[in-house]
Amino acid sequence: MTDRTVHWKDKWDEYSKLEREEMNSIPPERLLDDVRQGRYGNYYNIWYVIAERSSLEEAGWMLFQVLKKDIDYLYRYHCAAALIELLGGYEFERVNLSADQEKIQDNIDRLNRILIERIGNHR
């Protein structure tokens, strides 16, 4: 590893930790609103903080909507991680809910049915 690579990773870790600490101080309702508004942060922490501090009932449908958006794959990937965590480690892998939209449509449809069974219809 070069010094530049180590420096980059160290900076990423430092800034990510600061973002995580800040998000942990924000009420979960505000984090959910940030996601609704497309404000996801810079280090993917918002997804994991939501999974830790919200319930499936509070965040499930909102996270599901993000998975259906035409946004950067990594946002959908980390969003999928949060939703899988809220589902209790259900049958999906992150990539199976976040990859190319056409390839995952069957999984999205199945996830829709699971959410209806677990928390009711989308509000």
N, C-alpha and C positions, 0 to 999 in steps of 0.2 A: 504494500500500500504506500502511496506517495504521501508526502506531508500535506499536499493540497487536499487529497481525498480525506485524510483524517480530520483536517481542519473543517471541511465541509460537513462531515458527519457530526463532529462535535458541535458545530453551530446549529445544525438541524436539531440535534437532541436538546440543546440548551433552549432554543426558541420554542420547540414543541413542549418542553416541560413548563415553560412560562405560560404558554397558551392554555395548557391543561389546568394549571393552577387558577388562571383567570376564569375559565369556564366552570370550574368547580365552585366558584363563588357566585355564579349567576343562577337565579332561580330556574328550575327546569322548564317552566312555562315560557320563559323568555328564550331559552335555547331552542325550544320547539318553534317559537315564532321566528327566530333567526333562520331556521331551516326552511320554513314556509316562504320566507322572503328571499331565499337563495343565498343566504350568508352562511357559508360553511366553515369559515376559518381557513387557516393556511396549512395546518398540520394534521388534519383528519381527526382531531380529538373530539370534536363535537359529537360524533357518532357514538363514541365509547362512553362519553359522559352521559349522553341521553340514555344509553342502555343501562348504565349504572343507577341513574337517578329517576327514571320514568318507568311506567308500567306499559305493558303491551296495549292496554286499553287507551292510555294517554297518547302513545306514540306510534302504534302499529300502522294505522291507516296513513298517517303523514309520511312515515318511512316508505311505505308501499308506493305512495305517489312519487317519491323521489326516484325509486327504482325504475319507474316508467318514463322518467324524463330523458330527453336527449342532451345529457350533460357528460362531462368527462368521466371516463370509465372508473377512475380511482375514487371519485366521490360515490358512485353507485356501489363500488366494491366495499368500501368502508361502511356505507349505509346498510348494505346487506349483512355485514358482520353484526351490526347493532340489532337489526331485526331478528336475525337468527338467535342471538343471545336472548332477546326478549321472548322468543318462542320456546326457549329452553333447549337450545341446541338441536333444533328440528332437523329434518332430513336433508336440508339443502347445504351445499357448499357455497361460499361467497361468490365464486366465479359463475356458478349456475344461476345466479340472480342478477348478475351485473355485466356479463359479457355482451356481445353483439345482440341488440334487441330482437332481431328475428330469430336467433338461435335459442333464446331463453324464453320465448313467448309461452311455451307449454308450462314452464316452471312458474312464470308469473301468473298464469291462469290458475294453476294448482295452488299457489300461495294465496291468491284471492279467495278461493274456496276455503282454505284453512283459516284465514282471518275471519271470514263470515262465521264459520263454526265456532271459533274461539271467542270472538268479541262482538259479533253481530255485524250487520250491514254498515257500510261506510256512511259516516254522518256528514 
